[in-house]
Amino acid sequence: MNRVVIVTGGTRGIGLETAKTFLNNGDKVVVASIDSPQVIEQAMSELKAIGDVIFTECNIADPAQCEYAVEQAVEQYGQLDVVANVAGVVGKREELIEADLDDIFNTININLMGTINLGKFAGKAMVEKKSGVIINVGSICGTIANTENMGYHASKGGVKMVTQALARELSPHGIRVLSVAPGWVNTDMIDAPIAEIGGKLHMKGRIIEPTEIANAIYLMSLPEASAINGTTVMVDDGYSAFKGVDGYQA
């Protein structure tokens, strides 16, 4: 489609698959991420084989780095059309009374403040051209409570409300803001025992693949989704529909 897209966390997991999906559909991508040099090199090698992509180092918890990432997109490609706010962390899986409050703060700072930081600077760039789409990645944990930690629940609940509030602010400028809320996804944040348990809570009897979330993000970015604004799309294979009761029937 020849759009310019920023994908945060685009060097692994959902972010990497999201970057691939946009590139495969003819868009230009700015990967805004922090990772090890080896992971970045491998990811960018895969992405450059597909299409037009650049990398910019960006810790989304740092407002200055978010502003720079947006500036890089506009400087390199002349505009910014779509933001896929994928970067995030889970934090330590501990109950609150035993938890390290610094870990909770870090989780909220990255997941929630990172969403706000990039939304501020991406929104400013999009206001100037009177169009754009910002897609935040939330979670089922922004809507229902499960076994994840307090920081993750708080941050993803915040992402849901930030999405709604920012959509209200930016919609008069022709900009859509929405979020997608995955269930349990097969990334390096999930180990085999959790994947087995989590699989029973999804209607397919397995956890979700990163490409499935990437496809949903891409679909939400299209003009055909123009009526979807200020809301959260549940991309959870039915998890929230039946509140985590074993929904798989062999």
Phi, psi and omega in degrees: 000352177065035174266166176251124189232130169264129174240114176277150183065030189277013181257358178199165171057223181300320182298316179297315179295326177294315177301317179298319182296315178296318179297318180297340179256018171088009178271161174262142188232136169252113177273116181248109192202165165234138182191178176289152179305323181293317180293318178298314181300315181295315181297314182292328175298316178296318185287320180294336177288344182263316186190201186275110186214144173230161179245139170225131179293128183206110167272110187294345175287349181255110182303322182296322179288327175294317178299319180294320179299317177295317178299320179297318179298314182291320180294318183285319190240354175089354182193175174221122185252322186221140169240127172251103185273084188261328187305138178183170178227160176266320187086177182288135180277084180225148174289152189305318185292343178253357192281155172276116183295332176296323178293320177297316178300317181297318179298315179293321182296318180285306187290316184269305181293328176299319177297317179294315182302309183289325177300322179298308187280325175293318179300319179298317179294322181287326178301323182297329180257000175061033175196161177149165178224129174245121181242113179266146176262111177264226181188159168304334181288353172276352184238320180230154179268134173226213188271000177291169187281170184296318181298321180293314178300313182298317183293318183284330171297322176295320179300320178301314183284325175299319178301313181295315182293320181289325176299319179297321182288322189264342183301326177297344180261012178081020184248132174263142174227126179212173176226155171246142184241097180289157164276216179278129188242143184282077176237182180288359173279348185245127176263173188301314180299320179293321179299320180293316179294313183296328181301327182288346182265002179244151188292335178277354181078018178210160174285168189276145177273146180306325180297330179292322176289318179301317179297320179295318177300314180298314180302319181291339181278346188283152175303330179297343178262024188299337180274357181264107187208138175068025184223171177247125178265120182282113178248066193231014179049042173086357183309307185285342181292329180237023172055036175079008174289145181305107186257357184273128176245113183293000000 
